[in-house]
């Protein structure tokens, strides 16, 4: 039996909520051993400001229901880019144009070997 750490449990909850709400082009970046501030980064897209807000609120609600009390959220008023920080997982929810402009996936996968560590989730 595989033992799952708390970051993986939180990640699974986030990915399930995003999938349920039809998030698009969700990418998980494994930062374990590369970053002192988080284990995973999730980057995803909502179709509109309203969809971005709904995705973020659904994820936040699920995290709070699961007992995650140290949640930090930024960007909800505009919903161009909403950041949810659980400590173990950071979630970025973008509108398509904003995601393309900032291109966080490329920023966090600089070396060629890192490209293989990105896991694509259902589109």
KAGIPE-V679061 format. One record per backbone hydrogen bond with DSSP energy under -1.0 kcal/mol. NH is the residue of the N-H (numbers start at 1). CO is the residue of the C=O. Records with the same first field share a line. If there is no record, write none. Layout:
NH = CO / CO
//
This chain:
9 = 5
10 = 6
11 = 7
12 = 8
13 = 9
14 = 10
15 = 11
16 = 12
17 = 13
18 = 14
19 = 15
20 = 16
21 = 17
22 = 19
23 = 18
24 = 45
27 = 43
28 = 119
29 = 41
31 = 39
34 = 31
35 = 31
39 = 88
40 = 88
41 = 29
42 = 90
43 = 27
44 = 92
45 = 24
46 = 94
52 = 48
53 = 49
54 = 50
55 = 51
56 = 52
57 = 53
58 = 54
59 = 55
60 = 56
61 = 57
62 = 58
63 = 59
64 = 60
65 = 61
66 = 62
67 = 64
68 = 63
69 = 67
72 = 85
74 = 83
79 = 75
82 = 93
83 = 74
84 = 91
85 = 72
86 = 89
90 = 40
91 = 84
92 = 42
93 = 82
94 = 44
95 = 80
99 = 95
100 = 96
101 = 97
102 = 98
103 = 99
107 = 103
108 = 104
114 = 111
117 = 114
118 = 115
119 = 28
121 = 26
//
